Amino acid sequence: MKEYHAEIVVAGGGPAGVCAAIAAGRAGKDVLLVEQYGCLGGMSASALVTPWMTFHEADGKQLVYGIAQEIVDRLVEAGRSPGHVTDTMGETATVTPFDSEYLKLLLAEMCREAGVRLLFHTFIFGTEQDNRQITALRAAGKDGEIRITADSFIDATGDGDLMTYSGCAYEKGKDGNGKMQPATMCFSMENVDFEQIRKYMQEHHEEFHFRTHFELLDKLPWCISGFFSLWEKGKKEMGLDIQRDRLLFFRGFRDDIATVNTTRLIGIDGTSTDDLSYAETEGLRQVFQVSELMRRYIPGFENARLFRVGSVIGIRETRRLQGRYILTAEDLKEGRMFDDNIMVYGYTIDFHQADGAGFTQFEVPAYGIPYRTMLPFEIDNLLVAGRCVSATMEANSSMRSTPCPMGLGHAAGLAAALRPKDVPFYELDVKQLQDQLRAQNAYLG
C-alpha cells in the first residue's frame, strides 16, 4: 500500500479545492491536493461550466476578490478571458468567460508556485478516525490502494464525499426528499455567427428572457436565454423530449464559439454510480440532438460545428453538510451578515426545478456566509468548502455558483493553515482568520 503524509490534505481539485490548497500552501504549509480526474478546475474545466456567474452583486458592486480574482487577472493577462463583462441576459450584473483548457494549466501552475503537491487519478473511498479526528484517508489509484495521513483535512469534493465517509450529517434535496436539480451535459460549438444572432435579438424581443438588455445590443451579446418558439418548433419537428423551455448559451472567449447549457437530465443523483453512468450517455445523446437542432433552426448556427463536449456530466447539487450553521433562503433574501463572515456573496437564487422544465429565480442582496457553515459537528479536524457547505437547497442554489466556492475555498485553506494542531476547527480564532483574509484582499462586508 502506498502512503502519503502532509500537514493539510485537500480532497477535490475544483475551484474550492484549488483556492484552499493555494491559500494553505502560500501560508507555508505542506499541502497535498487529491483529485479523482486528471486535471484541476472541477466543473469549470471538465464539464465546460462557463462562464463564471458572478463576482458581483445585482447592482454591480464586486464582492469576490482574493485568490479568485487573481485567477481572473492571470487569465486576462494570458489573453484567455475578457475579464468581467456585462450579463446581457440580465440575470446578474456580470459574467466571466474563460478558456477552460488554459484554466487547467493555470491552476496547476498556481499550485506549483504555492508548493502544493498534486495527486491525480486518485479516488477516495473511506477514512480512518480516532477520537473525533480523521487520521487517514483511504483511496485508490491505478497502482493500488493508498493511505493518506494529515493533521487537517478539507472536503472540497463538491459532493461531500469526505464528510460522508467520516459520518457527518448531510442532506440531499429539499427537506431530505433526495430530489436534486437536473444535471446538464454542456458543450460548445464553433463557427457561430454572433452578428446574425445579435440582429435577430434586436428584431424579436419577445423571443428572449424578459430581463435581456436589448439596449446593449449595439455590441455582440455575451449571454443568450430564449429562442422560445424556434426551440419548441425544433423539438416538436425533431421529436425531442428534452425538459427545457429555452436555449441557454454564452459567447466564449473567442467570438465564434458558443458554450451551450441546455441539455437536461431529470432525477439524476450525482452520488450514484448507476445514475452517473446513465447520465453520461444520455447527456451525450442530447448534446448531438441539441446541436443539430441549433444548426437547423437557430439563426447564426447554420454553419456551426460541434467543437467540444464536457468530459463529465455537469452536476448542480448533491450532498449538503448539516453543520453548525445552516444558511437559509431567508438569510439570503434579507442580506444577513454574521460576526463570523468568511465571505460575502450575492448571486441570485437560481433554482432549476427537480422534476420539470422550468426554473425559479429570486434576486437577493449581498449576504454573508459564516465560518460555521464549514464546520461539521462530528469531526474536529475537518472543514467543508464549496457547494457542499451547510445550507438549505434554496440557499445552495445561489452558493453553488463558482465564484462562491472559490471564496469559501480560500477561507478554508487559510483556516487550516492558522489552526494549531491540537485545537478543533470550531475553536479557531475567527477574528484572526478574518484579518488574514482581508489582508489577502478578500471582501467580508
ABEGO torsion letter per residue (X at the ends): XBBBBBABBBBEABAAAAAAAAAAAAAGBBBBBBBABABBGEAAAAAGBOBBOBABBAAGBBABBEAAAAAAAAAAAAGABAEBBBBAAGABABBBBBBAAAAAAAAAAAAAAAGBBBBBGBBBAEBBBBGGBBABBBBBBAAEBBBBBBABBBBAAGAGAAAAAAGBBBBBEBGGAGBBBBBBBBBBBBGBBAAAAAAAAAABAAABBAABBAAAAABBBABBBEGAAAAAAAAAAAGBBBBBABBBBBBBABAABBBBBABBBBGBBAABAAAAAAAAAAAAAAAAAAAAAAAAABBGAAABBBABBBABBBBABBBBBBBABBBBAAAAAAGBBBAABABBBABBBBBBBAABABBBBBBBBBBBBBAAAABBAABAABBBBEAABBBBAAAAAAAABAAAAAAAAAAAAAAAAABBAABBAAABBAAAAAAAAAAAGBBAX
